[in-house]
Structures are given as structure tokens and as C-alpha cells.
Amino acid sequence: MEKERLNKYLASCGICSRREADRLILEGWVTVNGKKAETGMLVDEEDKIFVNEKPVQGKNEKVVLAFYKPVGVICTEKDRFADKKITDLVKFPVRVTYAGRLDKDSEGLMLLTNDGALIEAMMRGSKGHEKEYIVKVNKEITEAFLIKMGKGVFLPELNVTTKPCKIEKTGKFTFKIILTQGVNRQIRRMTKELGYHVNAIKRIRVVNILLADLKPGQYRQISGLELQTLYNFCLPSQKEKVDEIKMKNLYDGII
């Protein structure tokens, strides 16, 4: 088997993103064959790799799940003080982690996967991957509010102006918004700057994946053309991966 860089290998095993792998290696949390790992070293499945003293089991088949995160569930895997964690609700044979967070008070669609490359691609705001939300606020929505939100809002706490976005009024107190960047608590911060307060946020779409009829706490595995389309959007350069998915679709009789 051809060797590859350690950070890429850890990402392909679903441990973390490449960037996070580099951090773990630099901080001394990774060992290879009993010795502390070094940035840039090459490994394969024959090497005995440990992260935080736990063995890396090797590459798994790529898995992507659509999960409906309920309000009150925290996006964390390690916080023992958290009342409800994603790992308490998602019991899947393959270890998966989330690609993009939702805060505790928000609900809706999250993508969970063991593909570190996919996570890394989706976390890059520069890629412009769409995320769609339904938002309920505390007072009637005006045309001026919609225009200002759509043009982008300056957030003094972060010293950043949000990117222009698509926004549509759906009710007296509700609107639909499509974002292409990942500013922390972006919708809550934007509405606050315009004198509104968010009462509820539900994410209903990530790229091409829809929340659809999932109920809070439920998840489903993404496959076939839906999975192929997600990879085409997020990792268009990975032709081998897309071809592999196409072959699976042909085998399953999907295309």
C-alpha cells in the first residue's frame, strides 16, 4: 500500500480534519510505532498509530449521515458536563463527527461523517457552500430589515461584515435565509445588530442535503445520487471518489 502523509491518513480514518491532525501531531498526542509522530511523516495501514493513547483502527468506508439535532443538544464529543451530546443520540457502528456546528438553542440538519476531507472542505467559508435556515424573531419583519440583512451586517464584536445573503420573508415573524459563511452565531448576531431577537432557528438544508421529514433526534445515511452530488459540490477534484460512488450507484441500480 502506498504511504501518505500522516495528517491526510488521520483525516481519511475519520479521526479529525487535516488541520486538527497537524495540531495533535505538534502537541505530541500522536505516536507511530511507539514513537512520537512528526509533521509530514508518511504512514500506511501497516503502521501502529495512536491518538491520545487510543489506536487508530484504519480507514473505514466513507459514511455520511443527515442528523436532526434537537434544541438543547450540544455539539461536542468530550464535554462530560454537557447534559445532552450528539454522541448520546447517534449510535452508528462507524465513528462519525460533525461538519459544522449548531448552537445549543438551535435545531435542525447536521451532517455527520467519518471523512475528514469532506469535513475540511465543508468548514471552509471560502468555498461558499450554502446552508439554509428558517428563523423566528420577536417582532414583525419589515422590508428594511430584509434589505439590510441581505446586504450584509457589520458585527462589531467580531469586527467583520457578513457576506451578502439570500433572505425571504415567510411569515409575520419568520424568514428564510441562505448563508455561505460560518461566522459563530451569525444569524443571532446579525438580527441583534438590527434590533431584533431570535426566538428559534432551524437549519433545513446543507448544500444539497435536506432535513426533509426527519424528526428531532433521528438520522439517516446518505447514499446514491444524493451522496454523489454532495461530493461533487464539496470535493469536485476528487474524481476517484466520485467515480467510486458512481460505480456503487450502478451496482445498486440507481443510475
N, C-alpha and C positions, 0 to 999 in steps of 0.2 A: 504493500500500500504506500502511495506517495505521501511523504511527510508534508505538513503545513504549519504555518505559524501558530503558536500556542493560543494567542488571543482569538484567532479565527476558529480554531478547534473547539475551544470552550464555548464560543457562541453557537457553533453548529451542534453542540451537545445540549443546548438549551439552558446552560448554566447562567448566562448573562450576555449583555452586548459586548462587542469588542472593546469599546471604551472602558466599560466596567471591568472587563478582564485585565486590561492594562493596569488599571488601578490596583486590583487584587494582587497582580504579579509584583508591582513595585512595592506594595506594602508587606510582601512576604507571606501572603496567605496561600500561595500555590507552590506545590512541590511536584517534581517529576523524577521518578525512580529514586525517591528518598532524598533528593537534593533540592534546595530552594531554586525555584524557576527563575529564568532570566527573560527579560523583554526581547522578543524577536526570535526566541529559540524555536526549533522545528520539532514536531512530535507526530506520532500516529497512534493507532489503536493498540499497538504493542507496548507502548509506554504506560507505566503506572502513575497516574496523575491524581493528585489530591487537592481539593479546595477546602480550606478551613478544616483540614484533617478528615474530610469526607471523600471517599473515592468517586471519581468521575466514571460513570458506567459506560461511556462511549456514545456514539451517535445513535439517535433514535430516528424512526420515521417521522417526518415533519407533521406536526399536528397543529391545527388552528381551531380554536373554539370561539363561538359567539356566546357571551355570557351576559345575563341581565343582572347588573349589580343593584341590589335594593338600597334604599336610603338607610343609613346607619352602618353599612359595611365599609370597613377601612381598606384601602389599597395598600396592604403590607403583607409580608410573609413571616416577619420575625418578631413583631411587637407583642410581647406576652401580656401586655396590659390592655391591648385592644379587645373590646367586647366581642366584635364580630369581624373576622378576616375573610378574605376571598377563599383562602385555603380551607376554611371551615365549611364552605358551601360547595366547592368544586372538588369532587373526588374522582379523579381520572387516572387510569393506570400509568400514564406518562406524565412526568413533571412538567408543568407549564407555568409561565409567568405572564404578567400583563404588559401590553404595549400601549402605554398612555394611561394616565390616572383619571379617576373621577373623585372629587372630594366626598367626604363622609355624608354631606347633606344632599348630594346629587344622586340620581339614579339613571339606569339605562344601559346602553350597549357598551361592552368592553370586549376587546379581542385578547384572548389568551393563547400563547403558543410556546413551543419549545425551540423555535427557530430564531436564534439570536440575530441573524442577518435581517430578518423581517422586522424584528423589534427595532433594531437600529435605524432601518430605513423609515419606519413609521414615526419615530421620535424626532426626526429631523424636520424642523419647521420650514426649512428652505425648500423641501420637496413639495409643499403646498397640498398635502393630502387633505381632503375635505372631511369635516366632522359636522354633523347636523344635530341641532338641539331644538326642543320645544321648551319655552321659558314662560313662567307665570310671574308677574310683578304685582306690586301693591297698589298701583293706581292706573288710571286709564292711559293707554298708549296713544301718543299724538304723532302727527306726521313729522313734526320737528325732531322728536325722539328717534324715529326710524331713520331719518336722513343723517343725523349725527352719528348714530351707531354704525350705519352703513359706510360712512366716510372714514371711520377710524376715530378712536378716542385716546387722548393723551392720559396716561396713568402716572401721576406724579410720584406715587410710592415706588414705582419701578423705573421712572424716567424713560418711558417708552410710549410710543404711539402705536396703537394696534393697526394691523393691516385692514384695508377696505374689505368689507364682507357683504354677503347677500343676506337680507333680512326682509321678513314679510309678516305683517300683522295677521293673526289668525283668530283673534277674539278681542273683546274689550280690554282684557288684561293679559293676553297671551300673544307671543310672537314666535316665529320660526327663524332660526339663524344658522348660517353655514360659515364655519371658521376654517382657516387654513394655517393656523399657527398654534403653538402650545404654551401661551403665557399662563402662569399659575393663576387659577381662579379668575380667568379672563372675563367671562360673562358677568360675574358678580362685581368685579372691579369696574367694568365699563358702565353698567347700569347705575352703580353708586355715584360715579362722576357726573351722571346726567340727572341725579336727584331721585332715582328710583331704588327700590329694594326688591331683591329676588325672593320670591316665596317658594319656587320649585323649579328644578332643572331636570329635564330628561333627555339623554342622548339617544337618538333614534337611528343614526347611521354613522358608519366609519368607512370611508372610501366607497366601496360598492356593497358592503355588508349591512343589511337592515336588521333592526331589532325585531321587526315583524310581530309574530304572535307569541314570542317568548314571555313568560311570566317572571316576576321577581324571584331570583334565586335559581332559575332554570338556565341550562346551557345546551348548545347543540354543536356537533362537529361540522365544520365547513368542508365541503368536498366538491369534486367535479368542476363544472364551468365556473361556479361561484369562486372557488379557490384559485383556479387558473387566472380569472380576471383580477383578483386581489394581487397576485404575484406580478401580473403584467403591469399593474399600476405602480406597485411599490418597488419591484426589483426587475425592471424591464431588461436589464443587461444579463440577467441570469438565464440565458437561453436553455441551458441543460435542465434547470429545474422546471421551466415551463414545459419543455418537451417531455419530461418525465411525467408531469401531471397530465399532459395530453394523451400519453400512452395509457395511463390509468383510466382516463375517460373513455378511450376507445375500447379498452378491456371491459369496462363496466357497461358499455353500450350507450354512453351518454352522448357521444358525438360520432 
